[in-house]
Amino acid sequence: MTEQAFHRDDPRPEYFSTDRPWGSFQQFSTNEPTTVKIITVTPGHRLSLQTHTGRAEMWRILDEPMEVTVGDRTWTAAVGEEVWVPTGAVHRMANRGERPASLLEIGYGHFDEDDIERLEDDYSR
């Protein structure tokens, strides 16, 4: 059995990958408060540019193309790519493609939709 830690600057020490005779698994959280969502973005749309004070997020890209912004960096993330969004980081996701695109989001910490501070929003919220 081999174990490999990911995101060495990531505060989740339990996040690891383990090989088994049948394949492997990735463990993202152990015995800590998390919220798990699959977010689907309609083609041509994007979420608000936002921050949170009560939680960090880890995104795993499920479909392409998914454009992501974390801090001052924006890029098109690949399927399977993992994106760490630290607490307080400016972030957003957008779908520049022609079909719906999804990602798995694991929120670490206290989850509250009222914790969203919108810096830019296409829907005037």
C-alpha positions as CSV (number, residue, x, y, z in Angstrom):
1,M,0.0,0.0,0.0
2,T,1.3,3.4,-0.9
3,E,0.0,6.8,0.3
4,Q,0.6,10.1,-1.3
5,A,-0.4,13.5,0.2
6,F,-1.8,16.1,-2.1
7,H,-1.7,19.9,-1.8
8,R,1.0,20.2,0.8
9,D,-0.1,23.7,1.6
10,D,-3.7,22.4,2.1
11,P,-4.8,22.3,5.7
12,R,-6.5,18.9,5.3
13,P,-3.9,16.4,6.4
14,E,-6.4,13.5,6.0
15,Y,-6.6,14.1,2.2
16,F,-4.7,11.2,0.5
17,S,-4.7,8.6,-2.2
18,T,-4.2,4.9,-1.4
19,D,-3.4,2.1,-3.8
20,R,-5.1,-1.2,-3.2
21,P,-4.9,-4.5,-5.1
22,W,-8.2,-3.7,-6.9
23,G,-7.2,-0.1,-7.7
24,S,-7.1,3.0,-5.5
25,F,-9.2,5.5,-3.6
26,Q,-8.9,9.2,-2.8
27,Q,-10.1,10.3,0.6
28,F,-11.0,14.0,0.8
29,S,-12.4,14.3,4.4
30,T,-12.4,12.3,7.6
31,N,-14.6,13.1,10.6
32,E,-14.8,16.8,10.0
33,P,-17.8,19.1,9.0
34,T,-18.2,19.1,5.3
35,T,-20.9,20.0,2.8
36,V,-20.9,18.1,-0.5
37,K,-22.5,19.4,-3.7
38,I,-22.5,18.8,-7.4
39,I,-22.8,22.2,-9.1
40,T,-23.9,22.3,-12.8
41,V,-23.4,25.5,-14.7
42,T,-25.6,26.2,-17.8
43,P,-23.7,27.0,-21.0
44,G,-22.9,30.7,-21.2
45,H,-23.4,31.3,-17.5
46,R,-21.2,31.9,-14.5
47,L,-21.5,32.1,-10.7
48,S,-20.9,35.3,-8.9
49,L,-17.3,36.4,-8.1
50,Q,-17.4,35.7,-4.4
51,T,-15.6,35.0,-1.1
52,H,-16.6,33.1,2.1
53,T,-15.4,33.7,5.6
54,G,-16.6,30.5,7.1
55,R,-15.4,27.8,4.8
56,A,-12.9,26.6,2.2
57,E,-13.7,24.5,-0.8
58,M,-12.2,21.8,-2.9
59,W,-13.6,21.4,-6.4
60,R,-13.2,18.3,-8.6
61,I,-14.0,19.0,-12.3
62,L,-16.5,16.6,-13.8
63,D,-17.1,18.1,-17.2
64,E,-15.3,20.4,-19.7
65,P,-15.1,23.2,-20.3
66,M,-15.2,24.7,-16.8
67,E,-13.5,28.0,-16.4
68,V,-12.4,28.6,-12.8
69,T,-11.0,31.6,-11.0
70,V,-9.2,31.4,-7.7
71,G,-7.5,34.6,-6.5
72,D,-6.0,36.4,-9.4
73,R,-5.7,33.3,-11.6
74,T,-8.3,32.2,-14.2
75,W,-8.0,29.0,-16.3
76,T,-9.9,26.3,-18.0
77,A,-9.7,23.3,-15.7
78,A,-9.4,19.8,-17.0
79,V,-11.8,16.9,-16.2
80,G,-10.5,15.3,-13.0
81,E,-8.5,18.4,-11.9
82,E,-8.8,19.3,-8.2
83,V,-9.0,23.0,-7.3
84,W,-8.4,24.2,-3.7
85,V,-10.2,27.4,-2.7
86,P,-8.9,28.6,0.6
87,T,-11.2,30.4,3.1
88,G,-11.5,34.1,2.0
89,A,-10.2,33.5,-1.5
90,V,-12.0,35.3,-4.4
91,H,-13.4,32.6,-6.7
92,R,-15.9,31.8,-9.4
93,M,-16.7,29.1,-12.0
94,A,-18.1,29.7,-15.5
95,N,-19.2,27.5,-18.4
96,R,-18.0,28.9,-21.8
97,G,-19.1,25.7,-23.6
98,E,-22.2,24.6,-25.4
99,R,-23.4,22.0,-23.0
100,P,-23.9,21.9,-19.2
101,A,-20.7,21.4,-17.1
102,S,-20.5,20.1,-13.5
103,L,-18.1,19.9,-10.7
104,L,-18.1,18.2,-7.3
105,E,-17.7,20.7,-4.4
106,I,-16.6,19.8,-0.9
107,G,-17.0,22.7,1.5
108,Y,-14.9,22.5,4.7
109,G,-16.1,24.4,7.7
110,H,-19.5,26.0,8.5
111,F,-21.7,26.0,5.5
112,D,-24.1,29.0,5.2
113,E,-25.4,30.5,2.0
114,D,-25.5,33.8,3.8
115,D,-21.7,33.6,4.1
116,I,-21.4,34.5,0.4
117,E,-20.0,38.0,-0.3
118,R,-20.6,38.7,-3.9
119,L,-18.1,41.0,-5.6
120,E,-19.6,40.7,-9.1
121,D,-22.9,39.1,-10.0
122,D,-24.6,38.8,-13.4
123,Y,-28.0,38.4,-11.8
124,S,-28.0,41.5,-9.5
125,R,-28.2,39.6,-6.3
